[in-house]
Amino acid sequence: MTTLGRGRQPGGTHLVENQPDWRVDVDEYALNQPLVEAVAAFGAPWADDGLHEVGTHVGTREFQHDAQLAHQHPPVAHTFDRWGFRLDEVEYDDSYHRVIAAAVAAGAHTSAWADPKPGAAVARAAAFMLFAQIEPGHACPISMTHAAVASLKDSPWIADEWLPRLYSRTYEPRLLPPDQKPGALVGMAMTEKQGGSDVRANTTTGVNVSGHSYQLTGHKWFCSAPMSDAFLVLAQTRRGSTDEGLSCLFVPRLVAHGERNVFRIQRLKDKVGNRSNASAEIEFDGTVGALVGEPGRGVRTIIEMVQRTRLDCVLGTAAGMRQSVAEAVWHARQRRAFGSLLIDQPAMTAVLADLALEAEAAMLMGMRLAQAFEADATPEDVAFRRLATPVSKYWVCKRGPHHAYEAMECLGGNGYIESFPLGRRFREQPVMAIWEGSGNVIALDVLRALARDPESADAVRAEIEAAAGVHPLLDEHNRRTLSLLHAVTHADLDVAQSQARRLTEALALSLQASVMVRHAPRVGAEAFIGARFGDDRGWQYGVLPHGTDAAAIVARH
């Protein structure tokens, strides 16, 4: 990668000036003051040195170039070899392998499981966000491997052999027998053509062969990261003449003696974004899988796994918001228009400040959730995460695309050009809102949490009330929100479902305001509350309460 640099261009027609420097060779962690403060506030100050190393690595020109290359050269499926034999492999650009190898080496996947000391989940969340800020596609298998441990750890016939590989910090991209791979990654293949999020409608079957071993027949409409070493799959299982119901199975790519399992890659999805990461349509035909958990309890087996991938959707969206803010502020600090720097023009400063507030609130909510997933989490935190995770996933991820678009505007025409990263980010953000349950699915899960785990409502209520009395606008919003919460929990099903989105949004804003009040500077917390709950509230960025010191908010970014 070369650049002509600045100055007079070939031919002598003009000087290139008033264009910001490339935003490379920086420490992304050090420049993200809100994240540095959050890591300490939520219990992981010991992780600072390692996070500075990650921040410096992902901030290099080389890493950022790899992120660009991985999207410019997306994966390619090789279904057959030249002689017509089934191959079923996906070829990735070398840039992608370098990115994911760095993330694995830093423990962005399973470090919180491998060494579950206090603050480990928060430290892992911060590392995950730093990598996802620059290259989001690889975060999919990183997240799935992290989440899969929650489902596998209670099945020793799998866990004893596989968890040490998942905990490894060595990445090996080749398809090798498990005993020849020092590390491994796990993908997922849950949804089917006819069901989508309604996994109970799945038709893939698994017939018990012996013990925990089953043979699978069927298909999956979306298989994430198809070159992973193993997959978690849902299938309708049968043992003898007994139908067991929907079960979770562990499907390795290679079986005994290094033979390839039947894992037919039909084609790769041509996705709007997330292009560095492959998503495939696959078929099973006598495919070998091992039962995870209890037969017929597949949904229960994957609940904690899904909670963690939803957490990572929040973290991934917050990482994308951080990239958008960082690029927009960098541009505004160096670009002049109409006689002054953009950063000094009140209209632009207000937009940047509002974008920064949204990003900080999303990040703080993600870090608070990560804290609730610590190995030593209190019973109150376990209850809190059951409800707060879908609430946050719904709202933070839904805000991502709008946030990315507004940041693109800050760069003007450059924001719409592929050689800048924000176009890629704009296409990326919607996947976080769709993956692991789109809006209605998540809102209905909020209702399920309220019905099945009443203590989760108590925990979220306590979190909201921790900010009581700080600001009258917030107090009024919280009063209305808790009143709506009570009404919905006592309503019949049709009424509750019709209000599910409204309740979920209100709870999310209450939780975000609560963490902002407790962990952000006062100027930022008050501006966030005024912009979201004041008389001028709305979703047009840049409308801040009168008298807000927008420059002070932007200065932290």
C-alpha positions as CSV (number, residue, x, y, z in Angstrom):
1,M,0.0,0.0,0.0
2,T,1.5,3.3,-1.1
3,T,0.5,6.9,-1.1
4,L,1.8,9.9,-3.1
5,G,1.7,11.9,0.1
6,R,0.9,15.6,0.2
7,G,1.9,18.5,-1.9
8,R,1.8,19.1,-5.7
9,Q,0.4,16.2,-7.7
10,P,1.9,14.8,-10.9
11,G,1.3,17.2,-13.7
12,G,1.4,20.2,-11.4
13,T,-2.3,21.0,-11.6
14,H,-3.0,21.6,-7.9
15,L,-1.9,21.2,-4.3
16,V,-3.6,18.7,-2.1
17,E,-4.4,20.6,1.1
18,N,-7.1,20.8,3.7
19,Q,-7.4,17.0,3.8
20,P,-7.0,15.3,7.2
21,D,-4.1,13.0,7.9
22,W,-4.8,9.3,7.8
23,R,-6.0,8.1,11.1
24,V,-3.4,5.4,11.5
25,D,-0.6,4.4,13.9
26,V,-2.6,5.4,17.0
27,D,-3.4,3.6,20.3
28,E,-7.2,3.1,19.9
29,Y,-7.5,2.3,23.6
30,A,-5.6,5.3,24.9
31,L,-7.6,7.6,22.6
32,N,-10.9,6.2,23.9
33,Q,-11.1,7.9,27.2
34,P,-14.6,6.7,28.1
35,L,-13.5,3.1,27.5
36,V,-10.4,3.5,29.6
37,E,-12.5,4.9,32.5
38,A,-15.2,2.2,32.1
39,V,-12.6,-0.7,32.3
40,A,-11.5,0.7,35.7
41,A,-15.0,1.5,36.9
42,F,-16.4,-2.0,36.1
43,G,-13.6,-3.9,37.7
44,A,-10.7,-4.6,35.4
45,P,-8.0,-1.9,35.9
46,W,-5.4,-4.7,35.9
47,A,-6.1,-5.2,32.1
48,D,-4.8,-1.7,31.1
49,D,-1.4,-2.8,29.8
50,G,-2.8,-5.6,27.7
51,L,-5.5,-3.3,26.3
52,H,-3.0,-0.7,25.4
53,E,-1.1,-3.4,23.4
54,V,-4.3,-4.3,21.6
55,G,-5.2,-0.7,21.0
56,T,-1.8,0.0,19.5
57,H,-2.0,-3.1,17.3
58,V,-5.4,-2.4,15.9
59,G,-4.5,1.2,15.3
60,T,-1.6,0.4,13.0
61,R,-1.7,1.2,9.3
62,E,-1.1,-2.5,8.6
63,F,-4.0,-3.8,10.7
64,Q,-6.4,-1.2,9.2
65,H,-5.3,-2.2,5.7
66,D,-5.9,-5.8,6.5
67,A,-9.4,-4.8,7.6
68,Q,-10.0,-3.2,4.3
69,L,-8.6,-6.0,2.3
70,A,-10.7,-8.6,4.1
71,H,-13.8,-6.9,2.9
72,Q,-12.5,-6.2,-0.6
73,H,-11.6,-9.8,-1.0
74,P,-14.5,-11.7,0.6
75,P,-14.5,-15.5,1.2
76,V,-14.9,-17.9,-1.7
77,A,-16.6,-21.3,-1.5
78,H,-15.0,-24.3,-3.1
79,T,-17.7,-27.0,-3.2
80,F,-15.9,-29.4,-5.4
81,D,-12.2,-30.0,-6.3
82,R,-11.1,-30.1,-9.9
83,W,-11.9,-33.8,-10.2
84,G,-15.5,-33.4,-8.9
85,F,-15.0,-34.7,-5.4
86,R,-16.7,-32.9,-2.6
87,L,-14.4,-30.4,-1.0
88,D,-16.8,-28.1,1.0
89,E,-14.2,-25.5,2.0
90,V,-14.2,-21.7,2.2
91,E,-11.1,-19.8,1.2
92,Y,-10.4,-16.5,3.0
93,D,-8.0,-13.8,2.1
94,D,-4.7,-13.9,4.1
95,S,-5.7,-10.5,5.6
96,Y,-8.6,-12.1,7.4
97,H,-6.4,-14.8,8.9
98,R,-4.0,-12.1,10.2
99,V,-6.9,-10.2,11.8
100,I,-8.5,-13.2,13.5
101,A,-5.1,-14.6,14.6
102,A,-4.4,-11.3,16.5
103,A,-7.8,-11.4,18.2
104,V,-7.3,-15.0,19.3
105,A,-3.8,-14.2,20.6
106,A,-5.2,-11.4,22.6
107,G,-7.9,-13.6,24.2
108,A,-10.8,-11.7,22.7
109,H,-12.7,-15.0,22.4
110,T,-12.4,-17.0,25.5
111,S,-10.0,-15.3,28.0
112,A,-12.8,-14.8,30.5
113,W,-13.5,-18.5,30.6
114,A,-9.9,-19.6,30.6
115,D,-8.9,-17.3,33.5
116,P,-12.1,-16.3,35.3
117,K,-10.6,-13.8,37.7
118,P,-12.5,-10.7,38.9
119,G,-13.0,-8.3,35.9
120,A,-12.1,-11.0,33.3
121,A,-15.4,-10.5,31.4
122,V,-15.0,-6.8,31.4
123,A,-11.4,-7.0,30.1
124,R,-12.5,-9.5,27.4
125,A,-15.4,-7.2,26.4
126,A,-13.0,-4.3,26.0
127,A,-10.5,-6.3,23.9
128,F,-13.4,-7.6,21.7
129,M,-14.6,-4.0,21.1
130,L,-11.1,-2.8,20.1
131,F,-10.8,-5.5,17.5
132,A,-14.4,-5.1,16.3
133,Q,-14.0,-1.4,16.0
134,I,-11.6,-1.8,13.1
135,E,-12.7,-5.1,11.5
136,P,-16.2,-6.4,12.5
137,G,-16.5,-9.5,10.3
138,H,-14.1,-11.7,12.3
139,A,-15.9,-10.8,15.5
140,C,-18.6,-13.3,14.5
141,P,-16.6,-16.5,15.1
142,I,-14.8,-14.9,18.0
143,S,-18.1,-14.2,19.6
144,M,-19.6,-17.6,18.8
145,T,-16.5,-19.4,20.3
146,H,-16.9,-17.3,23.5
147,A,-20.6,-18.0,23.7
148,A,-20.4,-21.7,22.9
149,V,-18.5,-22.5,26.1
150,A,-21.6,-21.7,28.1
151,S,-23.4,-24.5,26.4
152,L,-20.5,-27.0,26.2
153,K,-19.1,-26.8,29.7
154,D,-21.7,-29.0,31.3
155,S,-21.3,-31.8,28.7
156,P,-18.0,-33.4,29.8
157,W,-18.0,-35.9,26.9
158,I,-17.4,-32.9,24.7
159,A,-15.9,-30.3,27.1
160,D,-13.0,-32.4,28.3
161,E,-11.6,-32.7,24.8
162,W,-12.6,-29.5,23.2
163,L,-12.6,-26.7,25.8
164,P,-8.8,-26.7,26.1
165,R,-8.7,-26.0,22.3
166,L,-11.2,-23.2,22.6
167,Y,-9.2,-21.6,25.4
168,S,-6.0,-21.7,23.3
169,R,-4.6,-18.4,22.0
170,T,-3.2,-20.1,18.9
171,Y,-5.1,-19.7,15.6
172,E,-4.7,-22.5,13.0
173,P,-6.7,-21.8,9.8
174,R,-6.2,-25.2,8.2
175,L,-8.8,-27.9,8.4
176,L,-6.9,-30.5,10.4
177,P,-7.8,-33.3,12.8
178,P,-8.6,-31.9,16.3
179,D,-5.6,-33.6,17.8
180,Q,-3.3,-31.7,15.4
181,K,-4.8,-28.3,16.1
182,P,-3.6,-26.4,19.1
183,G,-6.6,-24.1,19.0
184,A,-10.2,-24.3,17.6
185,L,-13.1,-22.0,16.8
186,V,-16.8,-22.9,17.0
187,G,-19.6,-21.7,14.6
188,M,-23.4,-22.1,14.7
189,A,-26.0,-23.5,12.4
190,M,-29.4,-23.0,13.9
191,T,-32.0,-21.5,11.5
192,E,-33.7,-23.2,8.5
193,K,-35.6,-22.0,5.5
194,Q,-39.0,-22.6,6.8
195,G,-38.5,-21.3,10.4
196,G,-35.9,-18.6,10.8
197,S,-35.9,-17.5,14.4
198,D,-38.7,-20.0,15.1
199,V,-36.2,-22.8,15.7
200,R,-38.9,-25.1,17.0
201,A,-40.1,-25.3,13.4
202,N,-36.8,-27.0,12.4
203,T,-37.1,-30.1,10.4
204,T,-33.4,-31.3,10.5
205,T,-33.4,-34.7,12.2
206,G,-30.9,-36.6,14.3
207,V,-31.1,-40.3,14.8
208,N,-29.2,-41.8,17.8
209,V,-26.5,-44.2,16.8
210,S,-25.1,-45.0,20.3
211,G,-24.5,-43.1,23.5
212,H,-24.3,-39.4,22.7
213,S,-23.7,-39.9,19.0
214,Y,-26.3,-39.0,16.4
215,Q,-26.6,-38.9,12.6
216,L,-28.1,-35.8,11.2
217,T,-30.1,-35.2,8.0
218,G,-31.4,-31.9,6.8
219,H,-30.3,-28.3,6.1
220,K,-29.4,-25.0,7.6
221,W,-30.3,-21.7,5.9
222,F,-27.7,-19.7,7.8
223,C,-24.4,-21.2,9.0
224,S,-22.1,-18.7,10.4
225,A,-18.3,-19.0,9.8
226,P,-18.5,-22.3,7.9
227,M,-14.8,-23.0,8.2
228,S,-14.9,-23.3,12.0
229,D,-13.7,-26.5,13.5
230,A,-17.1,-27.5,14.9
231,F,-20.7,-26.2,15.1
232,L,-23.6,-26.1,17.5
233,V,-26.7,-27.3,15.6
234,L,-30.4,-27.7,16.6
235,A,-32.2,-30.8,15.3
236,Q,-35.3,-32.9,16.1
237,T,-33.7,-36.1,17.6
238,R,-35.0,-39.6,17.9
239,R,-33.7,-42.5,20.0
240,G,-35.1,-45.8,18.8
241,S,-38.8,-45.3,18.4
242,T,-38.9,-42.4,20.8
243,D,-39.0,-38.8,19.5
244,E,-36.9,-36.7,21.9
245,G,-37.8,-33.3,20.5
246,L,-35.5,-30.4,19.6
247,S,-32.0,-31.0,20.8
248,C,-28.6,-29.3,20.6
249,L,-25.7,-31.2,18.9
250,F,-22.0,-30.6,18.5
251,V,-20.9,-31.2,14.9
252,P,-17.1,-31.3,14.2
253,R,-15.9,-30.8,10.6
254,L,-13.5,-33.8,11.0
255,V,-14.4,-37.0,12.7
256,A,-12.3,-40.1,13.8
257,H,-9.0,-40.6,11.9
258,G,-9.3,-37.2,10.3
259,E,-12.1,-38.1,8.0
260,R,-14.3,-35.3,6.8
261,N,-17.8,-35.1,8.3
262,V,-20.6,-34.7,5.8
263,F,-20.9,-30.9,5.8
264,R,-22.1,-29.8,2.4
265,I,-21.6,-26.1,1.6
266,Q,-24.3,-25.2,-0.9
267,R,-23.4,-21.6,-1.4
268,L,-22.3,-18.5,0.5
269,K,-24.7,-15.7,1.2
270,D,-24.2,-12.5,-0.8
271,K,-24.6,-10.2,2.2
272,V,-25.1,-6.4,2.4
273,G,-22.3,-6.1,4.8
274,N,-20.2,-8.3,7.1
275,R,-18.4,-9.4,3.9
276,S,-15.2,-10.6,5.4
277,N,-17.0,-13.3,7.3
278,A,-18.7,-16.1,5.4
279,S,-22.2,-17.2,6.0
280,A,-23.3,-20.4,4.2
281,E,-26.2,-22.6,3.3
282,I,-25.4,-26.1,4.3
283,E,-26.8,-29.6,4.2
284,F,-26.4,-32.7,6.4
285,D,-26.7,-36.3,5.1
286,G,-25.6,-38.8,7.7
287,T,-23.6,-36.1,9.4
288,V,-22.1,-37.1,12.8
289,G,-23.0,-35.0,15.9
290,A,-22.7,-35.4,19.6
291,L,-25.6,-34.5,22.0
292,V,-25.0,-31.3,24.0
293,G,-27.0,-31.2,27.3
294,E,-30.1,-33.2,27.6
295,P,-32.1,-34.6,24.7
296,G,-35.1,-32.6,23.8
297,R,-33.8,-29.5,25.8
298,G,-32.1,-27.8,22.9
299,V,-33.5,-24.4,23.5
300,R,-32.7,-24.5,27.2
301,T,-29.2,-25.7,26.3
302,I,-28.4,-22.7,24.1
303,I,-30.1,-20.0,26.3
304,E,-26.9,-18.9,28.0
305,M,-25.0,-19.1,24.7
306,V,-27.6,-16.8,23.1
307,Q,-27.4,-14.4,25.9
308,R,-23.6,-14.0,25.3
309,T,-23.9,-13.6,21.6
310,R,-26.5,-10.9,22.2
311,L,-24.1,-9.2,24.6
312,D,-21.5,-9.2,21.8
313,C,-24.1,-7.7,19.5
314,V,-24.3,-4.8,21.9
315,L,-20.5,-4.6,22.2
316,G,-20.0,-4.9,18.5
317,T,-22.5,-2.1,17.8
318,A,-20.9,0.1,20.4
319,A,-17.5,-0.6,18.8
320,G,-18.9,0.5,15.5
321,M,-20.3,3.7,17.1
322,R,-16.8,4.3,18.5
323,Q,-15.3,4.0,15.0
324,S,-17.8,6.4,13.6
325,V,-17.2,9.0,16.3
326,A,-13.4,8.6,16.1
327,E,-13.4,9.1,12.3
328,A,-15.8,12.0,12.4
329,V,-14.0,13.9,15.1
330,W,-10.6,13.2,13.5
331,H,-11.9,14.7,10.3
332,A,-13.5,17.7,12.0
333,R,-10.4,18.6,13.9
334,Q,-8.4,19.0,10.7
335,R,-10.9,20.1,8.0
336,R,-11.5,23.8,7.5
337,A,-14.6,25.2,5.9
338,F,-15.9,28.8,5.6
339,G,-12.9,30.2,7.5
340,S,-12.6,27.9,10.5
341,L,-12.1,24.3,11.5
342,L,-15.3,22.2,11.5
343,I,-14.7,21.2,15.1
344,D,-15.1,24.9,16.1
345,Q,-18.4,25.4,14.3
346,P,-21.3,25.1,16.8
347,A,-23.6,23.1,14.5
348,M,-20.9,20.5,13.8
349,T,-19.8,20.4,17.4
350,A,-23.3,19.7,18.5
351,V,-23.7,16.8,16.1
352,L,-20.3,15.3,17.1
353,A,-21.2,15.7,20.8
354,D,-24.5,13.9,20.3
355,L,-22.9,11.1,18.4
356,A,-20.3,10.8,21.1
357,L,-23.0,10.6,23.8
358,E,-24.8,7.9,22.0
359,A,-21.6,5.9,21.6
360,E,-20.6,6.4,25.2
361,A,-24.0,5.3,26.5
362,A,-23.9,2.2,24.3
363,M,-20.4,1.3,25.5
364,L,-21.3,1.8,29.1
365,M,-24.4,-0.3,28.8
366,G,-22.3,-3.0,27.2
367,M,-19.7,-2.9,29.9
368,R,-22.3,-3.0,32.6
369,L,-23.7,-6.1,31.0
370,A,-20.3,-7.7,30.7
371,Q,-19.8,-7.1,34.4
372,A,-23.1,-9.0,35.0
373,F,-21.5,-12.0,33.2
374,E,-18.5,-12.3,35.4
375,A,-17.8,-15.7,36.9
376,D,-18.4,-14.2,40.4
377,A,-21.6,-12.4,39.4
378,T,-24.1,-11.9,42.2
379,P,-27.6,-13.4,42.0
380,E,-28.9,-9.9,41.4
381,D,-26.5,-9.5,38.4
382,V,-27.6,-12.9,37.0
383,A,-31.2,-11.7,37.2
384,F,-30.3,-8.3,35.8
385,R,-28.6,-9.8,32.7
386,R,-31.6,-12.0,31.8
387,L,-33.7,-8.9,31.1
388,A,-31.1,-6.2,30.4
389,T,-29.4,-8.2,27.7
390,P,-32.4,-8.3,25.3
391,V,-33.4,-4.8,26.3
392,S,-30.0,-3.5,25.4
393,K,-29.6,-5.6,22.3
394,Y,-32.9,-4.3,20.9
395,W,-32.2,-0.6,21.4
396,V,-28.4,-0.2,21.0
397,C,-28.3,-2.3,17.9
398,K,-31.3,-0.6,16.4
399,R,-29.5,2.8,16.8
400,G,-26.4,1.6,15.1
401,P,-27.3,2.2,11.4
402,H,-28.6,5.7,12.0
403,H,-25.5,6.6,14.0
404,A,-23.2,5.4,11.3
405,Y,-25.1,7.3,8.6
406,E,-24.9,10.6,10.6
407,A,-21.2,10.1,11.1
408,M,-20.8,9.6,7.3
409,E,-22.4,13.0,6.8
410,C,-19.7,14.6,9.0
411,L,-17.1,13.5,6.5
412,G,-19.1,14.8,3.6
413,G,-18.3,13.1,0.3
414,N,-15.4,11.2,1.8
415,G,-17.8,9.4,4.1
416,Y,-19.5,7.9,1.1
417,I,-16.3,6.6,-0.5
418,E,-15.2,3.0,-0.1
419,S,-11.6,3.9,0.7
420,F,-12.8,5.4,3.9
421,P,-14.1,3.0,6.6
422,L,-17.6,4.5,7.4
423,G,-19.3,3.2,4.3
424,R,-18.3,-0.3,5.4
425,R,-19.5,0.5,8.9
426,F,-22.9,1.7,7.6
427,R,-23.4,-1.6,5.9
428,E,-22.2,-3.6,8.9
429,Q,-24.4,-2.1,11.7
430,P,-27.7,-3.6,10.6
431,V,-26.4,-7.2,11.0
432,M,-26.1,-6.6,14.8
433,A,-29.8,-5.8,14.9
434,I,-30.8,-8.8,12.9
435,W,-28.4,-11.5,14.1
436,E,-29.5,-13.4,17.2
437,G,-33.1,-12.0,16.9
438,S,-34.4,-9.0,15.1
439,G,-36.6,-6.3,16.7
440,N,-39.8,-8.2,17.3
441,V,-38.1,-11.4,18.4
442,I,-36.1,-9.5,21.0
443,A,-39.0,-7.4,22.3
444,L,-41.0,-10.6,22.7
445,D,-38.1,-12.2,24.6
446,V,-38.3,-9.2,27.0
447,L,-41.9,-10.2,27.7
448,R,-40.8,-13.8,28.2
449,A,-38.1,-12.7,30.7
450,L,-40.7,-10.7,32.6
451,A,-43.1,-13.7,32.7
452,R,-40.6,-16.4,33.6
453,D,-38.1,-14.5,35.7
454,P,-39.9,-11.9,37.8
455,E,-36.7,-11.3,39.7
456,S,-35.2,-9.9,36.5
457,A,-37.7,-7.1,36.5
458,D,-36.8,-6.3,40.2
459,A,-33.0,-6.2,39.3
460,V,-33.6,-3.9,36.3
461,R,-35.9,-1.7,38.5
462,A,-33.1,-1.4,41.1
463,E,-30.6,-0.4,38.4
464,I,-32.9,2.3,37.1
465,E,-33.7,3.6,40.6
466,A,-30.0,3.9,41.4
467,A,-30.1,7.2,39.4
468,A,-33.2,8.5,41.2
469,G,-33.3,12.2,42.2
470,V,-30.4,13.2,39.9
471,H,-32.4,14.9,37.2
472,P,-36.1,15.7,37.1
473,L,-36.5,14.7,33.4
474,L,-35.0,11.3,34.1
475,D,-37.2,10.9,37.2
476,E,-40.3,11.6,35.1
477,H,-39.2,9.2,32.3
478,N,-38.4,6.5,34.9
479,R,-41.8,7.0,36.5
480,R,-43.6,6.5,33.2
481,T,-41.4,3.6,32.3
482,L,-41.9,1.7,35.6
483,S,-45.7,2.4,35.3
484,L,-45.6,0.9,31.8
485,L,-43.6,-2.0,33.1
486,H,-46.3,-2.7,35.7
487,A,-49.1,-2.4,33.2
488,V,-47.5,-4.7,30.6
489,T,-46.7,-7.4,33.2
490,H,-50.3,-7.5,34.2
491,A,-51.9,-7.2,30.7
492,D,-53.2,-10.0,28.6
493,L,-50.9,-11.4,25.9
494,D,-52.2,-9.3,23.0
495,V,-52.0,-6.0,24.8
496,A,-48.5,-6.9,26.2
497,Q,-47.2,-7.8,22.7
498,S,-48.6,-4.6,21.2
499,Q,-46.6,-2.6,23.8
500,A,-43.4,-4.8,23.8
501,R,-41.4,-2.5,21.6
502,R,-42.5,0.7,23.5
503,L,-41.6,-0.9,26.8
504,T,-38.2,-2.2,25.6
505,E,-37.2,1.2,24.2
506,A,-38.2,2.9,27.4
507,L,-36.3,0.5,29.6
508,A,-33.2,0.7,27.4
509,L,-33.2,4.5,27.7
510,S,-33.7,4.4,31.5
511,L,-30.8,1.9,31.8
512,Q,-28.5,4.0,29.5
513,A,-29.3,7.2,31.5
514,S,-28.6,5.4,34.7
515,V,-25.1,4.3,33.6
516,M,-24.4,7.7,32.2
517,V,-25.3,9.4,35.5
518,R,-23.1,7.1,37.4
519,H,-20.1,6.7,35.1
520,A,-19.9,9.6,32.6
521,P,-19.0,13.2,33.4
522,R,-21.9,15.4,34.5
523,V,-21.9,17.5,31.4
524,G,-22.3,14.4,29.3
525,A,-25.0,12.8,31.5
526,E,-27.1,15.9,31.6
527,A,-26.8,16.4,27.9
528,F,-27.8,12.8,27.2
529,I,-30.9,13.1,29.5
530,G,-31.9,16.5,28.1
531,A,-31.6,15.4,24.5
532,R,-33.5,12.1,25.1
533,F,-36.2,13.2,27.5
534,G,-36.5,17.0,27.1
535,D,-39.2,19.0,25.3
536,D,-37.1,18.9,22.1
537,R,-36.5,15.2,22.3
538,G,-36.3,13.3,19.0
539,W,-33.8,11.3,17.0
540,Q,-32.2,14.1,15.0
541,Y,-28.6,14.3,16.1
542,G,-27.3,17.6,17.1
543,V,-30.3,18.9,19.1
544,L,-28.8,19.3,22.6
545,P,-30.1,21.2,25.6
546,H,-29.4,24.9,25.5
547,G,-26.1,25.7,27.2
548,T,-24.6,22.3,26.7
549,D,-20.8,22.5,26.6
550,A,-20.5,20.4,23.4
551,A,-16.8,21.0,23.0
552,A,-16.1,19.4,26.4
553,I,-18.0,16.3,25.4
554,V,-16.2,16.0,22.1
555,A,-12.8,16.5,23.8
556,R,-13.1,13.1,25.5
557,H,-13.1,11.5,22.0
